[in-house]
């Protein structure tokens, strides 16, 4: 009985990490630039290069993917 709880906790933590990784990877593979969309106010609007660069900085999209994952997790 005592080994049951740590085993279940380990499975739960592993499952959460797996789901977190899958969601992160799916969001990275979706077409479109999130900074462009947010800076322009929608899918059809146009944004200046400076506004997109500022949005990338705010969202941390200019960092390496590994760092983004670490910050997101």
C-alpha positions as CSV (number, residue, x, y, z in Angstrom):
1,X,0.0,0.0,0.0
2,X,2.8,2.4,0.8
3,X,4.4,1.9,-2.7
4,X,1.1,2.5,-4.3
5,X,0.9,6.3,-3.6
6,X,4.4,7.2,-5.0
7,X,3.8,5.0,-8.0
8,X,0.5,6.9,-8.8
9,X,2.2,10.3,-8.1
10,X,5.0,9.4,-10.6
11,X,2.5,8.3,-13.2
12,X,0.5,11.5,-12.7
13,X,3.5,13.8,-13.0
14,X,4.7,11.9,-16.1
15,X,1.2,12.3,-17.6
16,X,1.1,16.0,-16.9
17,X,4.5,16.5,-18.5
18,X,3.5,14.5,-21.5
19,X,0.3,16.5,-22.0
20,X,2.2,19.8,-21.5
21,X,4.8,18.8,-24.1
22,X,2.1,17.7,-26.6
23,X,0.2,21.0,-26.3
24,X,3.4,23.0,-26.6
25,X,4.4,21.1,-29.8
26,X,0.9,21.4,-31.3
27,X,0.9,25.2,-30.7
28,X,4.3,25.5,-32.4
29,X,3.2,23.6,-35.5
30,X,0.0,25.6,-36.1
31,X,0.3,27.7,-39.2
32,X,0.5,31.5,-38.7
33,X,2.5,33.9,-36.6
34,X,0.9,34.6,-33.2
35,X,2.8,37.9,-32.9
36,X,1.5,39.0,-36.3
37,X,-2.0,38.0,-35.5
38,X,-2.0,39.7,-32.0
39,X,-0.3,42.9,-33.2
40,X,-2.7,43.3,-36.1
41,X,-5.8,42.7,-34.0
42,X,-7.0,39.7,-36.1
43,X,-6.3,37.5,-39.0
44,X,-7.0,40.1,-41.7
45,X,-5.3,43.2,-40.3
46,X,-1.9,44.4,-41.1
47,X,0.7,45.3,-38.5
48,X,4.0,47.2,-38.8
49,X,7.3,45.4,-38.5
50,X,8.0,47.3,-35.3
51,X,4.7,46.3,-33.7
52,X,5.3,42.6,-34.6
53,X,8.9,42.8,-33.2
54,X,7.6,44.3,-29.9
55,X,4.9,41.6,-29.7
56,X,7.5,38.9,-30.2
57,X,9.5,40.4,-27.4
58,X,6.5,40.6,-25.0
59,X,5.5,37.0,-25.7
60,X,9.1,35.7,-25.6
61,X,8.8,34.3,-29.2
62,X,12.3,35.6,-30.0
63,X,13.8,33.1,-27.5
64,X,15.0,29.6,-28.5
65,X,12.2,27.0,-28.4
66,X,13.8,25.1,-25.5
67,X,13.8,28.3,-23.4
68,X,10.2,29.0,-24.4
69,X,9.2,25.5,-23.2
70,X,11.0,26.0,-19.9
71,X,9.2,29.3,-19.4
72,X,5.8,27.8,-20.4
73,X,6.2,24.8,-18.2
